[in-house]
Amino acid sequence: MKSRFLAVLAGIFMLAWVANAQNPSVQLKITEKSGFLGMGGPRIMNFELSNQNHEQPLTSTNVHSGPYLYFLVAPVGDWLLDTDFVNESLSKVVIYQNQQKIPIAWKSELIVAGNNSILLGFGKTVRLDQSFVFQCPLGETTSQIEMKLPQEYWPGYEQVVSLCQQADSAFTLKQYKTGITKYEQVLGTEAYQIFPQYREVKSKRTQCYDGYYNESWANFQAVVANAQYDLKQKIAHIDEIIPAFKFVIDSLPRAAWSIGSLDPAVAPIIEHSNTAMAQVSSTRDSLQHALDDQNIHWIIDGSSTGKNGYLFSYMIETLASAFSSLNFSDTTAATLNMKISDDLQARLAKYNLVESYTTFLRICNERFQSHVPIFPIDFLPNLKRDSISFPLPYYDMLKAVNDYYYNNMASAKEEILKVFRTCYDAELNLRFDLLRQTIVNHEQGVSPDVLKMLDEASQLEAKRDVAGTLDKYRQITLVAPNFAYGFYALGKFYLRTSDQIRATYSFQRAYQLDTLFLTAYRECYMQYLKQGNYKEMINVLATALAKGNDYWEINYNLGVAYQGDADPARAIQSFEHALQLNPRSYTTNIQLGLVHQSVKNYQKAREYFNNAIGLNPTRNEAVDYLTKLNDLQRQGK
């Protein structure tokens, strides 16, 4: 009866789900007859899913660990598998899937001890997420059996299950960002689309985003309502929250996974996040405005004589240094890039002024980018009220910068000349003279090609191409013979190459072309000072005065020149005029004291040394000079 039943099944497509106690298996008829003269019955073999090393239990990992897809094949019944049967009959077995036949690619040695069997390997083109058929030809018919494996054997199953479990757990614990990351690892792996879970992951991911939005909104409301937070703390917490809403808006829709912003489950979350983003940003701006006002209102209001007087003075001095450090010739700059010395930076930190300083700079940058005057509207008028209390013309310096960036060039030049009149800081004078040169070049319509040549010369010098640099500067003076700054730049190059004679000539040409070129006068004066040529120093400075440069620096340096030329009367006259221009000059008082001491007018010398001590009690020069003066008087010299 059994043989007749199997004969009926031969050649018919059979769906079978035959499994042993552990692994999926099917049974396939290999031959119709067996034994002597074919008197025996059919031969049926059990094909059991396995792996290269017969590991148990089977998992999606070890099933796919070897180079092939393995099946442990054993005889069904009381017959034994032998080599001839394997070579003649079993070798004909193929796997049929998607109109493709996959033959046996590998066979193990025959296993004779214990369970008589053999391990067969098929190419990995077999897809385990789809059913496949074992086939064996039986004469004019074909024996075949379908096998369909559960998903726990599909490639990637363990990873998918692990990621989904981790994501589900994170969602339960309200760890929404973690849940999103895990779900997106599933969605982002194309191979995982074969699993039923894949379709659920999209929905769960959206739920995570919704939870993340709700959590972020609740956090924002809690921050705003928290009376224990000051403005800075609220802003800091809101800055941490804002990216959450942006993340939802930007990341929830994903075209690659067919998740659109208009999907019914997605659209409300995006809409709520956009609304929240606008409200959170508005609140943050309001808090920042209040904090900014708190940080800088004392700078804008001014008063060097109030309770914050010394702090205000420190701040204004730092701002003057910062804004004068700008590269005024860079007309393409999108932001104002300011620098201050390490000493000024340290003083800001010492007196807890860093936040006020950086806030002020940020607001000025915002105003610059909005094309309005860079300083807050009340800052300069209030600073002007306090100008008399500062040793240097900080108001004029900052107003010059403000006028320049607001394209009020005529006013900027006027303020620069006011700076020169009383400023005793050579570095600040240099910076504002370069600003004046930028304005002059603009007014005179200096060709952009000439300015470009200046940049090219600097680049050549950076490459240590001395000959190329010199040639470029000479080209500038030939192409633009009335370009004062071109001669000044050439003079500076000659100084860097130790050619003082040509440097001096170039500086002279610069101030002859531009009679208000303070820095060119100074450079020429310095070259003669190095030589001890006081007569020529006097000639340069007298020329400067004759051309309308009646400044502290010119008069002070002229006093030094007369002093070196052994003309104390004229030295005193020049120093006194410099002191009239800026009575707060420490060094002018020192020099007047020294000149009066040299002509034995000790009473006057003592007066000026004491004036210097009063101006800056922390400096030691005046004290040392006064000590020496006392010694001279005691010695009767």
FENWORA-V576472 format. One record per pair of residues at least 4 apart in sequence whose ideal C-beta (glycine too) atoms are under 6 Angstrom apart, sorted by the first residue. I is the first residue (numbers start at 1). GAP is how many residues later the second one is. If there is no record, write none. Layout:
I	GAP
I	GAP
//
This chain:
3	38
6	36
10	128
10	131
10	133
11	130
11	131
13	131
14	131
15	131
16	10
16	129
18	7
18	8
18	9
19	5
19	6
20	5
23	25
23	26
23	35
24	25
24	125
25	21
25	22
25	23
26	21
26	119
26	121
27	17
27	19
27	49
28	17
28	106
28	108
28	115
28	117
29	13
29	15
29	114
30	13
30	15
30	59
30	106
31	12
31	58
32	10
32	106
33	5
34	6
34	9
35	4
35	5
44	32
45	28
45	30
46	28
46	30
47	24
47	26
47	87
48	24
50	20
50	21
50	22
51	4
51	11
51	12
51	19
52	14
52	18
55	7
58	5
60	93
60	97
60	98
61	97
63	90
64	91
68	37
68	38
68	53
69	53
69	55
69	57
70	49
70	51
71	49
72	45
72	47
73	45
73	47
74	41
74	43
75	4
75	6
80	36
81	4
81	35
83	27
84	4
85	4
86	4
87	4
92	44
92	45
93	43
94	7
94	9
94	41
95	7
95	27
95	31
95	37
96	5
96	37
96	39
97	29
97	35
102	20
102	21
102	23
102	24
104	16
105	16
105	17
105	18
106	15
107	13
108	10
108	11
110	8
111	6
122	4
126	6
128	21
128	25
128	26
129	25
129	65
131	15
131	17
132	15
133	11
133	13
134	11
135	7
135	9
136	7
137	5
138	5
149	4
151	6
152	5
156	4
156	35
156	36
160	32
160	35
160	37
163	19
163	22
163	23
164	33
166	16
167	12
167	15
167	16
170	5
170	8
170	9
171	8
171	37
176	32
176	35
176	36
179	29
180	28
183	18
183	21
183	22
184	4
186	6
186	15
187	14
187	70
192	6
193	5
201	4
206	59
209	39
209	43
209	60
210	59
213	35
213	56
213	60
216	25
216	28
217	59
219	22
220	21
220	60
223	11
223	14
229	4
229	5
231	56
231	59
231	60
234	53
235	52
235	53
238	46
242	38
243	4
245	28
245	31
245	32
246	4
247	4
248	4
248	25
249	24
252	14
253	6
253	7
253	8
254	5
261	9
262	5
276	4
292	67
293	4
295	60
295	61
295	64
296	4
296	60
296	63
296	64
297	4
298	10
299	16
299	61
300	76
300	78
300	79
301	81
302	80
302	81
302	84
304	5
304	8
304	9
304	82
304	85
305	4
308	4
311	40
316	78
318	22
318	26
320	74
320	77
321	19
321	23
322	16
322	18
323	78
324	104
324	107
325	13
325	14
326	10
328	107
328	110
329	109
335	30
336	29
336	32
340	4
340	5
348	5
348	6
348	9
349	5
353	4
364	10
367	5
367	7
368	6
373	29
373	33
374	28
374	31
375	4
375	5
375	27
378	4
380	19
383	12
384	11
387	8
390	4
391	193
392	31
393	25
393	26
393	29
393	30
395	4
396	19
396	22
396	23
397	22
399	16
400	12
400	15
400	16
403	5
403	8
403	9
404	8
409	30
413	26
416	16
416	20
419	4
419	13
420	98
420	131
421	130
422	130
422	159
422	160
423	5
423	6
424	128
424	158
424	161
430	89
433	85
433	86
437	48
440	4
441	5
446	4
450	26
450	30
453	19
453	23
456	16
457	12
457	15
457	16
460	5
460	8
460	9
460	12
461	8
465	4
473	17
473	20
475	4
476	10
477	9
477	10
480	6
482	31
484	26
484	29
484	30
484	33
487	19
487	22
487	23
488	22
488	32
490	16
491	12
491	15
491	16
494	5
494	8
494	9
495	8
499	4
500	27
504	20
504	23
507	13
507	16
507	17
508	16
510	7
510	10
511	6
511	9
511	10
515	32
521	19
521	23
524	16
525	12
525	15
525	32
528	5
528	8
528	9
529	8
534	27
534	30
534	31
537	24
538	4
538	23
541	13
541	16
541	17
544	5
544	10
545	9
549	5
552	4
552	26
552	29
552	30
555	19
555	22
555	23
556	22
556	32
558	16
559	12
559	15
559	16
562	5
562	8
562	9
562	12
563	8
563	32
568	27
568	30
568	31
571	24
572	4
572	23
575	13
575	16
575	17
578	10
579	4
579	9
586	26
586	29
586	30
589	19
589	22
589	23
590	22
590	31
592	16
593	12
593	15
593	16
596	5
596	8
596	9
597	8
602	31
605	24
609	13
609	16
609	17
612	10
613	4
613	9
620	4
632	5
//
